[in-house]
Amino acid sequence: MTEAAFEPRIVAFLCNWCTYTGADLAGTSRLQYPPNVRIIRMMCSGAVDPVYVIKALTDGADGVLIGGCHPGDCHYQDGNYKARRRTAVLKEVLGSAGFDPERVWLRWISASEGKLFAGTISEMTEAMRQLGPTPMRAAWSV
């Protein structure tokens, strides 16, 4: 695969109440963003188990986005704080296991921020293009 043909695969775990609704707003507002993302709707960003992220990366995802409510606005009181703690630890573990921790993003996007969601996906897609394909992609294409 040539670098010009590389299109990153991004898996997004989105909070039902905020970021998923922001993604829906981006769609209904007809905001353009790259089609590189596959969305998985979660009830809360705090429900994103690190195993889900690791599984996505080992299955060949070039990047993983975890999207949740802004701190202090979680519908489950402190789920987004749990997500922040888990993501910080996960990035350390990924780094020590040989994965680039910059392939995992945590972003706070509310239901009214469709434009921010579209911009985040565009920014993440470009960042993953700069990083290049994940080494796991080659391992699975044998």
Residue pairs with C-beta under 8 A, 6 or more apart in sequence:
1 133
3 132
6 129
6 132
6 133
7 36
7 129
8 36
8 62
8 63
8 125
8 128
8 129
8 133
9 36
9 38
9 60
9 61
9 62
9 63
10 36
10 37
10 38
10 61
10 62
10 63
10 64
10 65
10 121
10 124
10 125
10 128
11 37
11 38
11 40
11 56
11 61
11 63
11 64
11 65
12 23
12 37
12 38
12 39
12 40
12 64
12 65
12 66
12 67
12 121
13 40
13 42
13 45
13 48
13 52
13 53
13 64
13 65
13 66
13 67
14 20
14 23
14 39
14 40
14 41
14 42
14 45
14 65
14 67
14 68
15 42
15 43
15 44
15 45
15 67
15 68
15 69
15 79
15 80
16 41
16 42
16 43
16 44
17 43
17 44
17 69
17 75
17 111
18 67
18 68
18 69
18 70
18 73
18 75
18 108
18 109
18 110
18 111
19 45
19 67
19 68
19 69
19 107
19 108
19 109
19 110
19 117
20 39
20 41
20 42
20 67
21 111
22 67
22 109
22 110
22 111
22 112
22 113
22 114
22 116
22 117
23 39
23 67
23 114
23 117
24 114
25 111
25 112
25 113
25 114
25 117
26 33
26 114
26 115
26 117
26 118
27 114
28 114
29 114
29 115
31 114
31 115
31 117
31 118
32 118
33 117
33 118
33 119
33 121
33 122
33 125
34 121
34 122
34 125
36 121
36 125
36 128
37 65
37 121
37 124
37 125
40 52
42 48
43 76
44 68
44 74
44 75
44 76
44 79
44 80
44 83
45 66
45 67
45 68
45 69
45 74
45 79
45 80
45 82
45 83
45 106
46 68
46 74
46 76
46 78
46 79
46 80
46 81
46 82
46 83
46 86
47 79
48 66
48 83
48 86
50 86
50 89
50 90
50 93
53 64
53 66
53 90
53 104
54 90
54 94
56 64
57 64
57 94
57 99
57 103
57 104
57 134
57 136
58 136
59 136
59 140
60 134
60 136
60 137
60 140
61 134
62 103
62 128
62 131
62 133
62 134
62 137
63 103
63 104
63 105
63 124
63 127
63 128
63 131
64 103
64 104
64 105
65 105
65 106
65 107
65 120
65 121
65 124
66 83
66 87
66 104
66 105
66 106
66 107
67 106
67 107
67 108
67 109
67 117
67 120
68 74
68 79
68 80
68 83
68 106
68 107
68 108
68 109
69 75
69 79
69 80
69 108
69 110
70 80
70 108
70 110
71 80
71 81
71 84
71 108
73 80
73 110
74 80
74 81
80 108
83 106
84 106
87 104
87 106
90 104
91 101
91 104
92 101
94 100
94 101
94 103
94 104
95 101
99 134
100 131
102 127
102 131
103 128
103 131
103 134
105 120
105 124
107 120
109 116
109 117
109 120
